[in-house]
């Protein structure tokens, strides 16, 4: 656990340098910003808006380059223990839910809230709730109450997606190729699994060449029914018996 805080000397900061050197020495401002990040991480559940602010600042000023990194995400992964998704969520929550949009009037004088604070409107919501609400519009966010669980928010988003996509909600679910079942069966059962599954892509045309570049077979029309990192399964548009 890092004990770094804003009073720590630059030379005592625990930081892992990257492989890319962009300048002789990191800027003083880069060290100061890094100390704020470490301080925010001491209680991320309490300071997530402030952390998002400092992450956005660190990125905007390119401070990660001072420490030898090509991007913010790589720096955070090594030095803060935050992966790319965590960094993105934290910055987005800060940008959309901070108090800078809170307008107050006192004696007729207008003022706004601090960007490093959570908006009063969202003060009863947890960080995980706010993360789930990121894709929602302002109108749809108003329908989310602070007592809703993350699961309930996800169900709400799912219902919105289905209502906004009537075609998808009324169409029958695709019958995907079951590779595990295919490999555990034989004969006509195996053939039916291939014959009755839905295509992933329609009207696939491909050519096959040998190692010398000679065309072995070309303009083969088929459906792509399964693919992973190493395997592709195609279904011809005509049977082998027809040939």
C-alpha positions in Angstrom: 0.0 0.0 0.0 1.5 3.3 -1.0 1.8 6.0 1.7 2.4 8.8 -0.8 0.6 12.0 -0.2 0.8 15.6 -1.5 3.6 16.4 1.0 5.9 13.6 -0.2 9.1 14.7 -1.9 9.3 14.1 -5.7 12.5 12.0 -5.2 10.6 9.7 -2.7 7.7 8.9 -5.0 7.3 5.2 -5.8 6.8 5.2 -9.6 7.7 2.6 -12.2 9.1 4.3 -15.3 8.1 3.2 -18.8 10.4 2.3 -21.7 9.9 5.5 -23.7 12.0 8.6 -22.9 10.4 11.9 -24.1 12.3 14.3 -21.9 15.3 14.3 -19.6 13.3 14.8 -16.4 9.6 14.6 -15.6 8.0 18.0 -15.0 7.3 19.2 -11.5 3.6 19.5 -12.4 3.6 15.8 -13.4 4.9 14.8 -10.0 2.3 17.0 -8.3 -0.5 15.4 -10.3 0.8 11.9 -9.6 0.8 12.6 -5.9 -2.9 13.7 -6.1 -3.6 10.4 -7.9 -2.0 8.3 -5.2 -3.8 10.3 -2.5 -7.2 9.8 -4.2 -6.5 6.0 -4.4 -6.2 5.8 -0.6 -10.0 5.8 -0.5 -11.3 5.3 -4.0 -14.9 4.8 -2.8 -14.9 8.2 -1.2 -12.7 10.1 -3.7 -13.8 8.6 -7.1 -14.9 12.0 -8.5 -11.7 13.6 -7.4 -9.7 10.7 -8.9 -11.6 11.1 -12.2 -10.8 14.8 -12.2 -7.0 14.1 -11.7 -7.0 11.3 -14.2 -8.5 13.5 -16.8 -6.0 16.2 -16.0 -3.1 13.7 -16.1 -4.3 12.7 -19.6 -5.0 16.2 -20.9 -1.5 17.4 -19.9 0.2 14.3 -21.1 1.9 13.7 -17.8 2.1 10.0 -18.5 4.7 10.8 -21.2 6.9 12.4 -18.6 7.2 9.0 -17.0 7.9 7.1 -20.2 4.5 5.8 -21.3 2.7 6.1 -24.6 -0.8 6.5 -23.1 -2.6 7.1 -19.8 -4.0 3.5 -19.7 -0.6 1.9 -19.8 0.7 4.2 -17.0 -2.3 3.5 -14.8 -2.1 -0.3 -15.3 1.5 -0.3 -14.1 1.5 2.3 -11.4 -2.1 2.6 -10.1 -3.4 -0.9 -10.6 -6.3 0.3 -12.7 -7.0 -1.4 -16.0 -8.2 0.4 -19.1 -11.9 -0.1 -18.3 -11.6 1.2 -14.8 -9.8 4.3 -16.0 -12.4 5.0 -18.6 -15.3 4.5 -16.2 -13.7 6.7 -13.6 -13.1 9.6 -16.0 -16.6 9.3 -17.5 -18.3 9.3 -14.1 -16.4 12.4 -13.2 -17.2 14.2 -16.5 -21.0 13.4 -16.3 -21.8 13.5 -12.6 -19.5 16.2 -11.1 -20.8 19.3 -9.4 -19.6 21.8 -11.9 -23.1 21.9 -13.4 -24.8 22.6 -10.1 -26.0 26.2 -10.2 -26.6 28.0 -6.9 -27.9 31.5 -6.1 -27.0 33.4 -3.0 -28.2 37.0 -2.5 -28.8 37.1 -6.3 -25.3 35.9 -7.1 -24.9 32.9 -9.3 -22.2 30.3 -8.5 -21.4 26.7 -9.6 -20.2 23.7 -7.7 -16.7 22.3 -7.6 -15.7 19.9 -10.4 -13.9 17.7 -7.9 -17.2 17.1 -6.0 -20.1 14.8 -6.8 -23.2 16.7 -7.9 -25.9 17.2 -5.2 -28.4 15.5 -7.6 -26.4 12.3 -7.5 -25.1 12.3 -3.9 -27.3 9.4 -2.8 -26.0 7.1 -5.6 -23.1 4.8 -5.4 -20.2 4.7 -7.8 -21.3 1.3 -9.3 -24.8 2.7 -9.9 -23.4 5.8 -11.7 -21.2 3.5 -13.8 -24.3 1.6 -14.9 -26.0 4.9 -15.7 -23.3 6.2 -18.0 -24.9 5.0 -21.3 -28.3 6.4 -20.4 -29.8 9.7 -21.6 -30.6 12.5 -19.1 -34.3 11.7 -19.4 -33.7 8.0 -18.7 -31.4 8.7 -15.8 -34.3 10.5 -14.1 -36.1 7.2 -13.9 -33.3 5.6 -11.9 -33.8 5.9 -8.2 -31.0 5.6 -5.6 -32.6 2.5 -4.0 -32.3 0.5 -7.2 -29.8 -2.3 -7.3 -27.2 -2.6 -10.1 -29.2 -5.6 -11.3 -32.4 -3.6 -11.5 -30.6 -0.8 -13.4 -29.3 -3.4 -15.9 -32.8 -4.8 -16.3 -34.0 -1.3 -17.0 -31.4 -0.7 -19.6 -32.3 -4.0 -21.2 -36.0 -3.0 -21.4 -35.0 0.3 -23.0 -33.0 -1.5 -25.6 -35.8 -3.9 -26.5 -38.4 -1.1 -26.6 -36.2 1.0 -28.9 -35.5 -1.9 -31.2 -39.0 -3.4 -32.0 -37.6 -5.5 -34.8 -35.0 -7.2 -32.6 -37.5 -7.7 -29.8 -40.1 -9.4 -32.1 -37.7 -11.5 -34.2 -37.1 -15.1 -33.0 -33.7 -15.7 -31.3 -31.1 -17.1 -33.7 -30.3 -20.8 -33.4 -26.5 -20.7 -33.2 -24.2 -23.6 -34.1 -23.4 -25.7 -31.1 -19.8 -26.9 -31.5 -19.8 -28.9 -28.3 -22.9 -30.8 -29.2 -21.7 -31.2 -32.8 -18.5 -32.9 -31.6 -20.3 -35.2 -29.2 -22.8 -36.5 -31.9 -22.5 -38.6 -35.1 -24.4 -39.3 -38.3 -27.7 -37.7 -39.1 -27.9 -35.9 -35.7 -24.6 -34.2 -36.4 -25.8 -33.3 -39.9 -29.0 -31.8 -38.5 -27.1 -29.5 -36.2 -25.3 -28.0 -39.2 -28.3 -28.0 -41.4 -30.7 -26.2 -39.0 -28.4 -23.6 -37.4 -28.6 -20.0 -38.5 -25.8 -18.3 -40.4 -23.6 -15.7 -38.7 -23.0 -14.0 -42.1 -24.9 -14.4 -45.3 -23.6 -14.8 -48.8 -19.9 -15.5 -48.0 -17.7 -16.0 -51.0 -14.1 -17.2 -50.7 -11.3 -18.6 -52.7 -8.8 -21.3 -51.7 -5.2 -21.2 -52.8 -2.3 -23.7 -52.3 1.0 -22.7 -50.8 2.4 -21.8 -54.3 -0.4 -19.3 -54.9 -2.3 -21.6 -57.3 -6.1 -21.3 -57.1 -7.5 -24.7 -55.8 -11.1 -23.7 -55.8 -12.8 -20.3 -56.2 -16.0 -18.4 -55.9 -17.3 -20.9 -53.3 -20.7 -19.5 -51.9 -21.5 -20.5 -48.4 -22.7 -19.5 -45.0 -20.3 -18.8 -42.1 -22.0 -20.7 -39.1 -19.2 -20.7 -36.5 -15.9 -19.0 -35.8 -13.5 -18.6 -32.9 -9.8 -17.6 -32.8 -8.6 -20.6 -34.7 -11.6 -22.3 -36.3 -14.1 -21.3 -39.1 -17.0 -23.5 -40.0 -18.8 -22.9 -43.4 -22.0 -24.5 -44.8 -22.1 -24.7 -48.6 -25.2 -23.4 -50.4 -25.5 -26.7 -52.3 -25.1 -30.3 -51.2 -22.1 -32.4 -52.1 -24.5 -34.9 -53.6 -25.6 -32.3 -56.2 -22.0 -32.0 -57.4 
